[in-house]
Structure formats: C-alpha cells, structure tokens
C-alpha cells in the first residue's frame, strides 16, 4: 500500500509554490490611525453618572438662627467612585447619618462620595444662620437638582410670615422645581388699619384748547381744564418760555397765577365737585413760510394724569395743512385751514404736533 501511494505521488504533476517577495508598505498616518481605531472595541458609556432622586428638607426657624434636617436619596451608576454635590456650605453640618458615609467639602458644596453603582440615603443635620435686613430674615443656600424637592417649615413666630421663593404649596409642604437656590424669607405681617383714608391724587379729566396761529408765528390759546381733586393744591403747567397770560379763571372767578421760568402755577381751592380752570395765554413759534413749510407747536404739560385732550388749531386762511406728525392723533371735523387733534391718557408729556402746510393752488390745471 505504501508503494502505491508513492507511485501515485510520483505520477502527479509537480506543484509550484508562489513566493511572495519581502518589502515595506507605506501608509499616510491618518489612514493608519483609522485602521488602529477600527480594531478597538468601543468603550461602554454611562449617560448619567449619578442622580439625586429626592430631597426632603425640614427647617426649624428661630430668631436669626435656624436648624435644618436635609434627607437625600442618591443613586450612582457605573463602577467608578464619584462625588455627588448635595447642598452648599451656607449651612453648617453638625452631624450626618449613616456615620459610615463619606462627606467631602469641595467647590462650595457638601459632596457625598459614592463608590460603585448603588443607591444610598444620607441625612444631614445642620445649623443655618440667617441674614437680617429691612425687618426680614433671609435664609439662602444652593441645593443640588433632584426629581422631588420638598420643604417643611416649623417654628414661624407669631406675627411673622414665611415666604419660599419659586415654590408651590400644598398644605404645610412646599414643592420646589428642580433644585436651585433654596431661599426662605421671614418677615413681619403687614398690618392694615381699618378705616384708613387714602388720599387720591388729582386727575385732569378733560382738557380742551382752541388755538389760533397767525403768519408771524404768534398764537393765542383759549383752554379749559376739568380737574378732579380731594383737597386744595397748586396745579403746575409747563407753559414754555415766552408765555404771557391773558386770563385765568377758576370756577368762573379770576385768580392770579404765578409764572416763572416757563412754569405756570395756579392755586385750586377746596373742591366742590370738579374744578373748572379757564386759561388764555399767548406764545410764539417760527414764522410761517410764504408758499410751503412746516412748524412745530405744543400744549402745556402737567405731571398729573390727563384722561383726554382735544386740540383745535387754526392756521392763517391762506395755509392748508397737508400732513401732521407728533404724539397726537388727527380727528375729522376741521375746515380747510383748521386741524382737530386728540390725545388720550398722558402724564408729564406735552401734546405736540409738527404740521406741514402749503399755500392753496391759485391756478386751474388744464
């Protein structure tokens, strides 16, 4: 049998072996790096290293000092050891449970050292110094975010009220959304005395002006003011430089106003209903152009609330207003050379207008 096999091998054609020559292969570094990275298995990543599942805080309020019990429910993911921030160092930790927990102070926080993937509960017993300002005591400290944050307050003294910033309330439990600053303010209750009379400020219920303007820029304004007030006072109007008073009547009786530096002061007596002021004065703006131009003009301003202003303005007969700008609104009802302007609800603001005018056409177009 051996002989036959050898004979068969001898009768078969010769097998030629392919020889691969030796040498070097050159690759760019970037391609080489891609080959190396492709051979490495991707490392498993933990999307969240740790989380605080809940925080429950109980604060006993004293005078300027308080005590706080803060219970944390923490869960860690992954096998590495890590620090989990709990609460800021604005509180002073006196003791904590369990005693074998490891608490570290870092970056302004008390931090819990957690080793490996596990769930751990820790309770801090702390003192909390408040800051007193403007008859209120403020307790403030950063708190790590958590899914559930609850707060209960105890020992609020009589005659005081406690406020918790950014918290909703359910009975005696406050709920904070997502952690952040824990801010408690204790202040005295505001006392409201029964029967206290509040003096209302004066109000100008209506103001109307009938103003006539001539070509050299001189104007005469006859105005009326209806003033609602609860006591005698001095009405001040910003009339402008160059104003000259022609007439001043309060409830139909002449009075002597004071005009200094463009400010007109009119004494109004004890009211008998709404006080009526009739005021006539003259002033001057830039002269009008012969053919076309624009002018700026305004009414007196007052620091009182003015509910409504009606302003009739008559230009010379040969001037036709074509456009108006300013803080007033155009109202229909004027003639060819007259404008009616209105303004609602103003305070400390002078009703004003910039009027564009032109001489009316004197020729007929074909």
C-alpha positions in Angstrom: 0.0 0.0 0.0 2.8 2.4 0.8 4.4 1.7 -2.6 1.2 2.5 -4.4 0.9 5.9 -2.7 4.4 6.8 -3.5 3.8 5.8 -7.1 0.7 8.0 -7.3 2.6 10.9 -6.0 5.4 10.4 -8.4 3.0 10.2 -11.3 1.3 13.5 -10.4 2.5 16.8 -11.9 4.8 19.0 -9.8 3.2 21.7 -7.6 4.9 25.1 -7.8 4.9 27.2 -4.7 4.2 31.0 -5.1 6.9 33.0 -3.4 5.8 36.5 -2.0 8.7 38.9 -2.1 9.5 40.8 1.1 9.3 44.6 1.4 7.7 47.6 3.2 4.2 49.2 2.7 3.9 52.9 3.3 0.5 54.4 4.5 -0.4 58.0 5.5 -0.6 58.4 9.3 -4.3 59.4 9.1 -5.2 56.1 7.3 -3.0 54.1 9.8 -4.8 55.8 12.7 -8.2 54.8 11.3 -7.1 51.2 11.0 -5.9 51.2 14.6 -9.1 52.8 15.9 -11.3 50.4 13.9 -9.7 47.5 15.7 -10.5 48.8 19.1 -13.8 47.8 20.7 -15.9 50.9 21.7 -16.0 51.5 25.4 -19.3 51.3 27.1 -20.5 54.8 28.2 -22.9 55.6 31.1 -25.1 58.6 30.0 -25.7 59.7 33.6 -23.1 59.1 36.4 -25.4 59.8 39.3 -28.7 61.3 40.2 -30.5 62.7 43.3 -33.9 61.1 43.3 -35.4 63.2 46.1 -34.5 65.8 48.7 -36.7 66.4 51.8 -35.9 69.4 53.9 -37.3 70.3 57.3 -36.4 73.8 58.7 -37.0 74.9 62.3 -36.9 78.7 62.3 -35.5 80.6 65.3 -34.6 84.2 65.6 -31.5 84.8 63.4 -30.5 81.1 63.6 -32.4 78.0 62.3 -31.8 74.3 62.2 -32.3 72.1 59.1 -32.6 68.4 58.5 -32.0 67.5 54.9 -32.5 63.9 53.7 -31.1 62.9 50.3 -31.9 59.8 48.2 -28.9 59.3 45.8 -28.3 56.7 43.1 -25.0 56.1 41.4 -24.4 54.4 38.0 -21.2 52.7 36.9 -18.4 51.1 38.8 -16.2 54.2 39.4 -16.1 56.2 42.6 -17.5 59.7 42.3 -18.5 62.8 44.3 -22.2 63.9 44.2 -22.9 67.5 45.2 -25.7 67.8 47.8 -26.0 71.3 49.4 -24.0 74.5 49.6 -21.7 75.3 52.5 -24.1 78.2 53.5 -25.4 75.7 56.1 -23.1 74.2 58.9 -23.3 70.4 59.1 -23.2 69.2 62.7 -23.7 65.5 62.0 -24.9 63.2 59.4 -26.3 59.7 59.0 -25.2 57.0 58.4 -21.9 57.5 60.2 -20.0 55.4 57.7 -20.9 57.8 54.8 -18.1 59.9 53.4 -18.8 63.6 53.2 -16.4 65.9 51.4 -16.4 69.7 51.1 -15.5 70.8 47.6 -16.3 73.8 45.3 -18.6 75.3 47.9 -20.7 72.2 48.3 -21.0 69.3 50.7 -20.5 66.3 48.4 -21.2 62.6 49.0 -18.5 60.1 48.0 -20.2 57.2 46.3 -18.3 54.0 45.3 -19.7 51.9 42.6 -23.3 51.5 41.3 -25.7 51.7 44.2 -28.5 53.6 45.9 -27.6 55.4 49.1 -29.5 57.6 51.5 -27.9 60.2 53.7 -29.3 62.8 56.2 -27.6 66.0 57.2 -28.3 67.8 60.5 -27.2 71.4 60.1 -27.4 74.9 61.5 -28.4 77.8 59.3 -27.6 81.5 60.0 -30.0 84.0 58.5 -29.2 87.5 57.2 -31.3 90.2 58.7 -32.2 93.2 56.6 -35.2 95.6 56.5 -37.1 93.9 59.3 -36.8 90.5 57.5 -34.5 87.5 57.9 -33.3 85.7 54.8 -32.0 82.1 54.7 -30.4 81.2 51.3 -28.3 78.3 50.2 -27.8 76.4 46.8 -29.3 73.0 46.6 -28.5 70.3 44.1 -31.2 69.5 41.5 -33.4 66.5 42.2 -36.6 64.9 40.8 -38.5 65.7 44.0 -37.7 68.5 46.4 -40.0 69.1 49.4 -39.7 71.6 52.2 -41.5 71.9 55.5 -41.2 74.9 57.8 -41.7 74.8 61.6 -41.5 77.4 64.3 -42.6 80.5 62.4 -43.1 83.1 65.2 -46.4 84.8 65.8 -46.9 88.0 63.8 -44.5 86.8 61.1 -45.0 85.1 57.7 -42.5 82.9 55.8 -42.0 83.0 52.0 -40.2 80.4 49.9 -39.0 81.7 46.5 -40.1 79.8 43.4 -42.1 77.2 45.4 -45.6 75.8 45.1 -47.5 74.9 48.3 -49.7 72.0 49.3 -50.9 72.5 52.9 -47.7 72.8 55.0 -45.4 71.3 52.3 -43.6 73.5 49.8 -42.6 71.9 46.5 -39.5 73.2 44.6 -39.0 72.5 40.9 -35.6 71.1 40.0 -33.5 72.4 42.9 -31.5 75.6 42.5 -31.4 78.2 45.3 -33.3 77.4 48.5 -34.4 80.9 49.6 -36.6 81.4 52.7 -37.6 84.9 53.9 -39.3 85.5 57.2 -40.9 89.0 57.6 -43.4 90.7 59.8 -47.0 90.6 58.6 -48.2 93.8 57.1 -50.9 95.5 59.2 -53.8 97.1 57.5 -55.6 99.6 59.7 -59.3 99.6 59.3 -60.9 102.8 58.2 -57.6 104.3 57.0 -58.4 107.1 54.4 -56.2 107.0 51.3 -56.0 110.5 49.6 -56.4 110.1 45.9 -54.1 112.2 43.6 -55.6 114.9 41.4 -56.6 114.0 37.9 -57.3 116.2 34.8 -60.4 114.5 33.4 -60.5 116.6 30.3 -58.5 119.4 28.6 -59.6 121.4 25.5 -57.7 124.0 23.6 -58.8 126.4 20.8 -55.6 127.8 19.3 -55.3 130.5 16.6 -52.0 131.0 14.8 -51.0 134.0 12.6 -48.4 134.2 9.9 -45.6 135.7 12.1 -45.8 132.7 14.4 -47.8 134.3 17.2 -50.6 132.2 18.7 -53.5 132.7 21.2 -54.7 129.6 23.0 -58.0 129.6 24.9 -58.0 126.4 27.0 -60.3 124.8 29.6 -59.3 122.2 32.2 -61.6 120.0 34.3 -59.7 118.8 37.5 -60.9 116.2 39.9 -59.2 116.5 43.3 -59.9 115.9 47.0 -58.0 118.8 48.6 -56.7 122.2 47.8 -53.5 122.1 45.8 -51.4 124.1 43.2 -51.7 123.0 39.6 -48.4 123.3 37.7 -48.3 123.6 33.9 -45.1 123.6 31.8 -46.2 126.5 29.6 -42.8 127.2 28.0 -40.6 130.3 27.7 -42.2 133.5 26.3 -45.7 132.6 27.5 -47.9 135.5 28.5 -51.1 135.0 30.5 -54.2 136.8 29.2 -56.8 135.4 31.5 -57.1 132.9 34.3 -60.5 131.9 35.9 -61.1 129.1 38.5 -64.8 128.1 38.6 -65.6 131.4 36.8 -63.7 133.6 39.2 -60.4 135.4 38.3 -57.2 134.2 40.1 -53.7 135.4 40.0 -51.4 132.6 38.8 -47.6 132.6 39.2 -45.4 132.3 36.1 -41.7 131.7 36.5 -39.2 130.1 34.1 -42.0 128.9 31.8 -43.8 127.1 34.7 -47.3 128.3 35.5 -48.7 127.7 39.0 -52.5 128.0 39.5 -53.9 127.6 43.1 -57.0 125.4 43.1 -59.3 125.7 46.3 -61.1 123.0 48.3 -63.2 121.2 45.7 -66.9 121.5 45.2 -67.2 118.7 42.7 -64.9 119.1 39.6 -62.9 122.3 39.5 -63.1 124.2 36.2 -60.0 126.2 35.0 -60.2 128.6 32.1 -56.8 129.8 30.9 -55.9 132.1 28.0 -52.3 132.7 27.0 -50.1 133.8 24.1 -46.8 132.5 22.7 -44.8 132.4 19.6 -43.3 129.8 17.2 -41.3 130.3 14.0 -42.9 132.5 11.3 -44.7 130.7 8.5 -43.1 130.4 5.1 -44.8 132.2 2.1 -45.5 129.1 0.0 -45.0 125.9 1.9 -43.2 124.7 5.1 -43.6 123.1 8.5 -43.9 124.2 12.1 -43.7 122.6 15.5 -46.1 123.5 18.2 -47.2 122.1 21.6 -49.6 122.4 24.5 -48.7 122.8 28.2 -47.7 119.6 30.1 -48.5 118.6 33.6 -47.3 115.8 36.0 -51.0 114.9 36.6 -52.7 112.2 34.7 -54.7 113.7 31.8 -57.5 111.5 30.6 -58.3 113.2 27.3 -57.1 116.2 25.3 -58.9 117.9 22.4 -56.9 120.5 20.4 -58.4 122.7 17.7 -55.7 124.6 15.7 -56.5 127.2 13.1 -53.8 128.3 10.7 -53.9 131.5 8.6 -56.6 131.4 5.9 -54.0 131.0 3.1 -52.3 128.0 4.7 -53.6 124.5 4.1 -52.3 121.7 6.3 -51.2 118.6 4.2 -49.6 116.3 6.8 -49.2 116.0 10.6 -46.6 114.3 12.8 -46.3 114.0 16.6 -47.8 112.3 19.6 -51.4 113.4 18.8 -54.0 111.8 16.5 -55.8 113.6 13.7 -59.6 113.8 14.2 -62.1 114.8 11.4 -64.1 118.0 11.7 -61.7 120.7 10.8 -62.1 123.2 7.9 -59.6 123.8 5.1 -57.2 125.7 7.4 -58.1 124.0 10.7 -57.0 120.8 12.4 -58.6 118.9 15.2 -56.1 116.8 17.2 -56.6 114.4 20.1 -54.6 112.6 22.8 -55.6 110.1 25.4 -54.1 109.2 28.8 -50.9 111.2 29.1 -48.8 112.2 32.1 -45.8 114.6 32.1 -46.0 114.7 28.3 -46.8 117.8 26.2 -49.3 117.1 23.4 -47.3 118.2 20.3 -47.5 118.3 16.5 -45.4 119.0 13.5 -47.6 120.4 10.8 -46.7 120.5 7.1 -48.6 123.2 5.2 -48.7 124.9 1.8 -50.4 127.8 0.1 -53.6 126.6 -1.7 -53.4 126.3 -5.5 -54.3 129.5 -7.3 -54.3 128.3 -10.9 -56.6 125.7 -12.5 -54.9 122.8 -14.1 -56.0 122.0 -17.7 
